Amino acid sequence: MFNANQMHEKTDADQLIARVQLLEQTNGLLEQENRWLKQQLFGRSSEKRENPPPANQPWLFNEAEAVGGADEPTKSITIPSHSRKARGRKPIAADLPRVDIVYDLADDDKICPKDGATLTCIGDERSEQLDYIPAKVQVLRHIRLKYACPCCSAHMAVAEKPPQLLPRSNAAPSLLAHIACAKFVDGLPLNRQEKQFHRLGLDLPRATTANWMIKLGDAVIPIVNLLNDYLLDGPLIHCDETTLQVLRSKKAPSSDHFMWVRAGGTENQKILLFDYAPSRSAEIARRLLADFKGTLLTDGYQAYDVVAGAQGLVHAGCLAHVRRYFKDVIKAQPEASRNANIALDYIGRVYGVERDLREQKIPPTAAERYEARQRRSRPIMVEFRNWLDEIAPKLLPESKFGKAVHYALGQWTKLLVFLDDPMVPPDNNRCENAIRPFVVGRRAWLFCDTQAGADASARLYSLVESAKANGVEPHAYLTHLFTHLPSASTVEHFEALLPWNVKSSTH
């Protein structure tokens, strides 16, 4: 029987043991975060999965899962046969103009050295080189002829000039299209463009071109609004957002603003819209999705849950985000890499079904896609869910592996939507791919000076990315748009300027 002192000592020992265990647990979590941050800073940015080791080779990391349990399901892996494209130089496009440079023998070399006869041309040998003609700036002079009556000298008439998008500017539509494409397609900041124009003998300060871009952003509002109407009338919208820095606003210059991106439309009318907002609140998502009645596909950001619930939308989830969480486990928590690879195997099998459907010579119908997903993908997802349910109670929720498993379980209802709707993909990659050009450009131009500039950038990004999605060359599309937009006055006129309606005229 313990006396009071012994009881007190035991209590102190228990507290110290609990304290040590807590510190060890905290230290383990911090080590995970440290590994993950190092991978983010110095590791590969690609999300491509590295091949697991062969069956007779042990994993490089410790196989023992810290939480125990969860035996790996037995699977047989079949590697399908495939053919590779032959390497080599691709032929030069046949539609490029050709300039022939003919090399002939000198007259003395056309005499046969054996019998003195004149050589006869029997053919030629040809090779091709790509040539580059530097950009050329020219001046368009608009000459309006004036007429007067020779009798009374009182009546005079002047030929009308077509309306211009920026009436008081000296920029032609093609120049405006070039500046916009250089920044919003190629990620070339206006200050670098200023230097390029200087080399061509043209003085175009960045303040001038920036002012032009803001005015263009205002001028194209009718087209962007029309694209927005088509987007909201469609069956599916992808949503995502990324950060943006705006120097002059009500917030501190170092604070985050956001560029919201929506993707949708139909197979023949693809739409990508960018919208600037100073915050990431649910109110912004509610405004962007007002009057939408279809399926919303997003990541796990809770603002979308609020909007989907309020509007009664079908809310689909992103399997690629689930996959990303398990990839982070491999980076930050090596001891859990074996089980993380089990999760990646399940996800990879689902994507294998999608790849098979995509690579069919004849694209599958909606019914065929639905049947394939029910027959092949649904059993995989059921097996994946059972595995998650089995392993979840054994995990520390704050660990990378625990977060990955609980994120997947929390998104599960949304992750299954693609099984029952053949038009819904299993991930939000379409929207993320649309964001990528913006992110690449942001690395070069770094920030927007004003909110007006951010709004203009969003609208011009919407136009060039929608043009690209519909197979229209952006510079050709913007030149066509900036030329004909000033004359548009009816809905029919604006409809004719949408990317899919001008495809034939820009090629």
LUMLUM-651384 format. One line per 8 residues: their letters; for each residue x, y, z of C-alpha. Coordinates in nm, 2 decimals, decimal comma. Layout:
a) X:Y:Z | ... .
END
This chain:
mfnanqmh) 0,00:0,00:0,00 | 0,14:0,34:-0,11 | 0,17:0,62:0,14 | 0,10:0,98:0,05 | 0,46:1,06:-0,05 | 0,48:0,75:-0,28 | 0,15:0,85:-0,44 | 0,28:1,20:-0,50 .
ektdadql) 0,60:1,07:-0,65 | 0,41:0,84:-0,88 | 0,19:1,13:-1,00 | 0,50:1,35:-1,07 | 0,66:1,06:-1,27 | 0,34:1,01:-1,47 | 0,33:1,38:-1,55 | 0,69:1,38:-1,66 .
iarvqlle) 0,63:1,07:-1,88 | 0,33:1,24:-2,03 | 0,53:1,56:-2,08 | 0,81:1,37:-2,25 | 0,56:1,19:-2,48 | 0,40:1,52:-2,57 | 0,74:1,68:-2,65 | 0,84:1,38:-2,86 .
qtnglleq) 0,51:1,40:-3,05 | 0,56:1,78:-3,10 | 0,91:1,72:-3,22 | 0,80:1,46:-3,47 | 0,54:1,70:-3,61 | 0,80:1,98:-3,64 | 1,04:1,74:-3,81 | 0,76:1,66:-4,06 .
enrwlkqq) 0,70:2,03:-4,13 | 1,08:2,09:-4,17 | 1,11:1,81:-4,42 | 0,81:1,93:-4,61 | 0,94:2,29:-4,62 | 1,28:2,18:-4,75 | 1,11:1,98:-5,02 | 0,90:2,28:-5,12 .
lfgrssek) 1,21:2,50:-5,13 | 1,47:2,27:-5,27 | 1,29:1,96:-5,40 | 1,13:1,88:-5,73 | 0,82:2,08:-5,80 | 0,68:1,80:-6,03 | 0,40:1,59:-5,88 | 0,49:1,30:-6,10 .
renpppan) 0,51:0,99:-5,89 | 0,85:0,81:-5,88 | 0,84:0,44:-5,94 | 0,82:0,22:-5,63 | 1,10:-0,04:-5,58 | 1,08:-0,39:-5,72 | 0,92:-0,66:-5,50 | 1,26:-0,81:-5,42 .
qpwlfnea) 1,41:-0,47:-5,32 | 1,33:-0,31:-4,98 | 1,20:0,04:-4,95 | 1,47:0,30:-4,89 | 1,29:0,43:-4,59 | 1,17:0,24:-4,28 | 0,88:0,02:-4,37 | 0,74:0,01:-4,02 .
eavggade) 0,43:0,23:-4,01 | 0,44:0,43:-3,69 | 0,07:0,36:-3,63 | 0,08:-0,01:-3,73 | -0,18:-0,21:-3,91 | -0,31:-0,16:-4,26 | -0,15:-0,45:-4,46 | -0,09:-0,36:-4,82 .
ptksitip) -0,35:-0,52:-5,05 | -0,21:-0,79:-5,28 | -0,21:-0,67:-5,64 | -0,07:-0,78:-5,97 | 0,07:-0,51:-6,20 | 0,04:-0,55:-6,57 | 0,25:-0,32:-6,79 | 0,08:-0,27:-7,12 .
shsrkarg) 0,27:-0,28:-7,44 | 0,33:0,06:-7,60 | 0,50:0,22:-7,89 | 0,73:0,52:-7,88 | 0,75:0,80:-8,14 | 1,08:0,80:-8,33 | 1,32:1,07:-8,21 | 1,44:1,32:-8,46 .
rkpiaadl) 1,39:1,66:-8,60 | 1,03:1,75:-8,68 | 0,96:1,86:-9,04 | 0,92:2,23:-9,09 | 0,56:2,34:-9,14 | 0,45:2,32:-9,50 | 0,25:2,64:-9,49 | 0,55:2,86:-9,40 .
prvdivyd) 0,67:3,07:-9,70 | 0,98:2,94:-9,88 | 1,26:3,15:-10,03 | 1,47:2,95:-10,28 | 1,85:3,01:-10,27 | 1,99:2,83:-10,58 | 2,36:2,73:-10,59 | 2,50:2,66:-10,93 .
ladddkic) 2,83:2,54:-11,07 | 3,07:2,78:-11,23 | 3,08:2,76:-11,61 | 3,43:2,60:-11,60 | 3,30:2,33:-11,36 | 3,02:2,24:-11,60 | 3,28:2,08:-11,85 | 3,35:1,71:-11,81 .
pkdgatlt) 3,73:1,66:-11,74 | 3,73:1,33:-11,93 | 3,58:1,41:-12,27 | 3,52:1,79:-12,26 | 3,14:1,75:-12,29 | 2,90:2,00:-12,13 | 2,74:1,86:-11,81 | 2,36:1,83:-11,81 .
cigderse) 2,16:1,92:-11,50 | 1,99:1,60:-11,37 | 1,83:1,72:-11,05 | 1,92:1,89:-10,72 | 1,97:1,83:-10,35 | 1,76:2,03:-10,11 | 1,78:2,12:-9,74 | 1,59:2,37:-9,54 .
qldyipak) 1,68:2,62:-9,27 | 1,45:2,83:-9,06 | 1,50:3,21:-9,10 | 1,38:3,49:-8,88 | 1,26:3,83:-8,99 | 1,28:4,08:-8,69 | 0,96:4,26:-8,59 | 0,89:4,58:-8,80 .
vqvlrhir) 0,70:4,88:-8,68 | 0,52:5,08:-8,94 | 0,30:5,39:-8,93 | -0,06:5,38:-9,05 | -0,16:5,72:-9,19 | -0,54:5,77:-9,19 | -0,61:6,01:-9,48 | -0,97:6,14:-9,49 .
lkyacpcc) -1,04:6,30:-9,82 | -1,24:6,63:-9,81 | -1,48:6,75:-10,08 | -1,63:7,09:-10,14 | -1,89:7,23:-10,38 | -1,71:7,43:-10,66 | -2,02:7,65:-10,72 | -2,14:7,77:-10,38 .
sahmavae) -1,82:7,68:-10,18 | -2,06:7,64:-9,89 | -2,10:7,26:-9,87 | -1,82:7,04:-9,77 | -1,80:6,67:-9,69 | -1,52:6,46:-9,53 | -1,49:6,08:-9,56 | -1,57:5,90:-9,23 .
kppqllpr) -1,30:5,72:-9,04 | -1,40:5,38:-8,88 | -1,44:5,41:-8,50 | -1,13:5,33:-8,30 | -1,11:5,13:-7,97 | -0,88:5,40:-7,81 | -0,97:5,71:-8,02 | -0,71:5,95:-7,87 .
snaapsll) -0,43:5,70:-7,88 | -0,18:5,64:-8,16 | -0,19:5,26:-8,12 | -0,33:5,05:-8,39 | -0,53:4,73:-8,30 | -0,23:4,50:-8,39 | 0,01:4,69:-8,16 | -0,24:4,68:-7,87 .
ahiacakf) -0,28:4,31:-7,93 | 0,09:4,26:-7,94 | 0,15:4,44:-7,61 | -0,14:4,25:-7,44 | -0,02:3,91:-7,57 | 0,34:3,98:-7,47 | 0,23:4,04:-7,11 | -0,07:3,81:-7,06 .
vdglplnr) 0,04:3,52:-7,28 | 0,42:3,54:-7,27 | 0,46:3,69:-6,93 | 0,67:3,98:-7,05 | 0,64:4,29:-6,82 | 0,57:4,63:-6,97 | 0,91:4,76:-6,87 | 1,09:4,49:-7,07 .
qekqfhrl) 0,86:4,56:-7,36 | 0,96:4,93:-7,34 | 1,32:4,83:-7,39 | 1,23:4,61:-7,69 | 1,04:4,89:-7,86 | 1,34:5,12:-7,79 | 1,56:4,89:-7,99 | 1,31:4,92:-8,28 .
gldlprat) 1,33:5,30:-8,26 | 1,00:5,35:-8,09 | 0,95:5,55:-7,77 | 0,67:5,38:-7,57 | 0,70:5,44:-7,20 | 0,56:5,18:-6,97 | 0,32:5,44:-6,82 | 0,17:5,48:-7,16 .
tanwmikl) 0,13:5,11:-7,23 | -0,01:5,05:-6,88 | -0,27:5,32:-6,94 | -0,36:5,15:-7,27 | -0,41:4,81:-7,09 | -0,64:4,96:-6,83 | -0,85:5,13:-7,11 | -0,86:4,80:-7,30 .
gdavipiv) -0,98:4,63:-6,99 | -1,28:4,87:-6,97 | -1,35:4,84:-7,35 | -1,38:4,46:-7,35 | -1,63:4,45:-7,06 | -1,92:4,36:-7,29 | -1,74:4,06:-7,43 | -1,64:3,94:-7,08 .
nllndyll) -1,99:3,98:-6,96 | -2,12:3,78:-7,25 | -1,87:3,50:-7,17 | -1,99:3,51:-6,81 | -2,35:3,46:-6,92 | -2,25:3,15:-7,13 | -2,04:3,02:-6,84 | -2,33:3,04:-6,59 .
dgplihcd) -2,57:2,88:-6,84 | -2,34:2,58:-6,87 | -2,36:2,24:-6,69 | -2,03:2,25:-6,51 | -1,80:2,52:-6,36 | -1,45:2,46:-6,22 | -1,33:2,71:-5,96 | -1,00:2,79:-5,80 .
ettlqvlr) -0,81:3,10:-5,69 | -0,45:3,22:-5,65 | -0,28:3,51:-5,47 | -0,20:3,84:-5,62 | -0,02:4,15:-5,48 | -0,17:4,49:-5,54 | 0,04:4,79:-5,42 | -0,22:5,07:-5,40 .
skkapssd) -0,54:4,96:-5,23 | -0,71:4,99:-4,89 | -0,50:4,69:-4,77 | -0,13:4,69:-4,69 | 0,09:4,65:-5,00 | 0,23:4,32:-4,86 | -0,11:4,17:-4,81 | -0,26:3,91:-5,04 .
hfmwvrag) -0,53:3,98:-5,29 | -0,68:3,71:-5,51 | -0,74:3,62:-5,87 | -1,04:3,39:-5,89 | -1,06:3,16:-6,19 | -1,36:2,98:-6,34 | -1,36:2,73:-6,62 | -1,66:2,59:-6,80 .
gtenqkil) -1,87:2,60:-7,12 | -1,92:2,32:-7,36 | -1,69:2,11:-7,58 | -1,72:2,36:-7,87 | -1,75:2,67:-7,65 | -1,48:2,66:-7,39 | -1,46:2,95:-7,14 | -1,20:3,06:-6,89 .
lfdyapsr) -1,27:3,37:-6,68 | -1,04:3,55:-6,44 | -1,18:3,78:-6,17 | -0,99:4,00:-5,93 | -1,10:4,04:-5,57 | -0,93:4,19:-5,27 | -1,03:3,89:-5,05 | -1,10:3,52:-5,05 .
saeiarrl) -1,44:3,54:-4,87 | -1,74:3,33:-4,94 | -1,92:3,65:-5,06 | -1,69:3,66:-5,37 | -1,77:3,30:-5,45 | -2,14:3,37:-5,41 | -2,12:3,67:-5,65 | -1,92:3,48:-5,91 .
ladfkgtl) -2,16:3,18:-5,90 | -2,49:3,38:-5,88 | -2,77:3,22:-6,09 | -2,56:2,91:-6,16 | -2,76:2,58:-6,14 | -2,52:2,31:-6,25 | -2,23:2,12:-6,10 | -1,95:2,30:-5,91 .
ltdgyqay) -1,61:2,13:-5,91 | -1,35:2,27:-5,66 | -1,09:2,18:-5,40 | -1,17:2,16:-5,03 | -1,20:2,54:-4,96 | -1,50:2,59:-4,74 | -1,63:2,90:-4,91 | -1,74:2,68:-5,20 .
dvvagaqg) -1,93:2,46:-4,96 | -2,12:2,76:-4,83 | -2,22:2,87:-5,18 | -2,31:2,52:-5,30 | -2,52:2,46:-5,00 | -2,71:2,79:-5,03 | -2,78:2,75:-5,40 | -2,84:2,37:-5,40 .
lvhagcla) -2,56:2,30:-5,64 | -2,41:1,95:-5,70 | -2,06:1,99:-5,55 | -1,78:1,77:-5,69 | -1,44:1,73:-5,54 | -1,09:1,71:-5,67 | -0,90:1,37:-5,66 | -0,58:1,55:-5,76 .
hvrryfkd) -0,58:1,74:-5,43 | -0,62:1,42:-5,24 | -0,33:1,28:-5,43 | -0,12:1,59:-5,35 | -0,18:1,54:-4,98 | -0,04:1,19:-4,99 | 0,25:1,31:-5,20 | 0,33:1,55:-4,92 .
vikaqpea) 0,34:1,26:-4,68 | 0,62:1,09:-4,88 | 0,81:1,42:-4,87 | 0,77:1,50:-4,50 | 0,70:1,17:-4,32 | 0,92:0,89:-4,46 | 0,81:0,63:-4,21 | 0,46:0,66:-4,35 .
srnanial) 0,57:0,64:-4,72 | 0,47:0,28:-4,76 | 0,11:0,34:-4,67 | 0,10:0,67:-4,86 | 0,20:0,48:-5,17 | -0,09:0,24:-5,11 | -0,32:0,54:-5,13 | -0,14:0,67:-5,44 .
dyigrvyg) -0,19:0,32:-5,60 | -0,57:0,35:-5,55 | -0,58:0,69:-5,70 | -0,35:0,58:-5,99 | -0,58:0,30:-6,08 | -0,87:0,55:-6,10 | -0,67:0,77:-6,33 | -0,58:0,46:-6,53 .
verdlreq) -0,94:0,41:-6,62 | -0,97:0,78:-6,73 | -0,65:0,74:-6,94 | -0,79:0,43:-7,11 | -1,11:0,62:-7,20 | -0,92:0,92:-7,32 | -0,69:0,71:-7,54 | -0,96:0,53:-7,73 .
kipptaae) -0,95:0,58:-8,10 | -1,32:0,66:-8,10 | -1,41:0,90:-7,81 | -1,65:0,72:-7,58 | -2,01:0,85:-7,55 | -2,15:0,97:-7,22 | -2,32:0,64:-7,17 | -2,00:0,44:-7,24 .
ryearqrr) -1,80:0,67:-7,00 | -2,07:0,62:-6,73 | -2,07:0,24:-6,77 | -1,68:0,22:-6,76 | -1,67:0,43:-6,44 | -1,94:0,22:-6,27 | -1,78:-0,11:-6,37 | -1,41:-0,02:-6,31 .
srpimvef) -1,37:0,30:-6,11 | -1,65:0,25:-5,85 | -1,50:-0,08:-5,70 | -1,16:0,10:-5,67 | -1,32:0,39:-5,48 | -1,51:0,15:-5,25 | -1,18:-0,04:-5,18 | -1,00:0,29:-5,12 .
rnwldeia) -1,27:0,41:-4,87 | -1,25:0,08:-4,68 | -0,88:0,12:-4,65 | -0,91:0,48:-4,53 | -1,17:0,39:-4,27 | -0,94:0,11:-4,14 | -0,63:0,33:-4,10 | -0,79:0,66:-3,99 .
pkllpesk) -0,83:0,57:-3,62 | -0,47:0,47:-3,59 | -0,33:0,80:-3,71 | -0,22:1,12:-3,53 | -0,46:1,39:-3,68 | -0,19:1,66:-3,67 | 0,06:1,44:-3,88 | 0,09:1,48:-4,25 .
fgkavhya) -0,05:1,13:-4,30 | -0,34:1,20:-4,06 | -0,42:1,52:-4,24 | -0,41:1,34:-4,58 | -0,64:1,06:-4,47 | -0,89:1,29:-4,29 | -0,90:1,53:-4,59 | -0,99:1,24:-4,82 .
lgqwtkll) -1,26:1,13:-4,58 | -1,39:1,48:-4,54 | -1,42:1,52:-4,92 | -1,55:1,17:-4,99 | -1,91:1,25:-5,09 | -1,78:1,51:-5,34 | -1,51:1,28:-5,47 | -1,78:1,03:-5,58 .
vflddpmv) -1,97:1,27:-5,80 | -1,77:1,19:-6,12 | -1,89:0,83:-6,10 | -2,25:0,92:-6,16 | -2,20:1,21:-6,40 | -2,00:1,12:-6,71 | -1,94:1,49:-6,80 | -1,76:1,56:-6,47 .
ppdnnrce) -1,39:1,48:-6,45 | -1,24:1,34:-6,13 | -1,03:1,65:-6,07 | -1,00:2,02:-6,10 | -0,70:2,01:-6,33 | -0,87:2,21:-6,60 | -0,89:2,52:-6,37 | -0,54:2,47:-6,23 .
nairpfvv) -0,40:2,44:-6,58 | -0,57:2,77:-6,66 | -0,41:2,94:-6,36 | -0,06:2,82:-6,45 | 0,00:3,09:-6,73 | -0,11:3,36:-6,48 | 0,13:3,22:-6,21 | 0,42:3,21:-6,47 .
grrawlfc) 0,35:3,57:-6,57 | 0,33:3,68:-6,20 | 0,68:3,56:-6,14 | 0,79:3,82:-6,41 | 0,58:4,12:-6,34 | 0,55:4,05:-5,96 | 0,25:4,27:-5,88 | -0,03:4,51:-6,00 .
dtqagada) 0,01:4,87:-5,92 | -0,36:4,95:-5,87 | -0,69:4,77:-5,84 | -0,79:4,91:-6,18 | -0,49:4,74:-6,33 | -0,58:4,41:-6,16 | -0,93:4,43:-6,30 | -0,80:4,50:-6,65 .
sarlyslv) -0,55:4,21:-6,62 | -0,82:3,97:-6,52 | -1,04:4,06:-6,82 | -0,75:4,04:-7,07 | -0,64:3,71:-6,92 | -0,99:3,59:-6,97 | -0,99:3,67:-7,34 | -0,65:3,53:-7,43 .
esakangv) -0,70:3,21:-7,22 | -1,05:3,16:-7,37 | -0,91:3,21:-7,72 | -0,64:2,95:-7,65 | -0,89:2,70:-7,51 | -1,09:2,73:-7,84 | -0,79:2,68:-8,06 | -0,76:3,05:-8,17 .
ephaylth) -0,42:3,22:-8,19 | -0,44:3,50:-7,92 | -0,27:3,78:-8,11 | -0,49:3,72:-8,42 | -0,80:3,71:-8,20 | -0,72:4,03:-8,01 | -0,64:4,21:-8,33 | -0,97:4,10:-8,48 .
lfthlpsa) -1,15:4,19:-8,16 | -0,99:4,54:-8,12 | -1,06:4,62:-8,48 | -1,43:4,53:-8,48 | -1,53:4,59:-8,12 | -1,57:4,97:-8,17 | -1,84:4,91:-8,44 | -2,04:4,66:-8,23 .
stvehfea) -2,37:4,80:-8,11 | -2,61:4,50:-8,07 | -2,60:4,16:-7,89 | -2,56:3,99:-8,23 | -2,25:4,20:-8,30 | -2,09:4,11:-7,97 | -2,18:3,74:-8,01 | -1,99:3,74:-8,34 .
llpwnvks) -1,68:3,85:-8,16 | -1,67:3,56:-7,91 | -1,36:3,33:-7,96 | -1,54:3,03:-8,10 | -1,72:3,26:-8,36 | -1,41:3,42:-8,50 | -1,20:3,10:-8,53 | -1,23:3,08:-8,90 .
sth) -1,15:3,45:-8,96 | -0,83:3,44:-8,75 | -0,65:3,15:-8,93 .
END
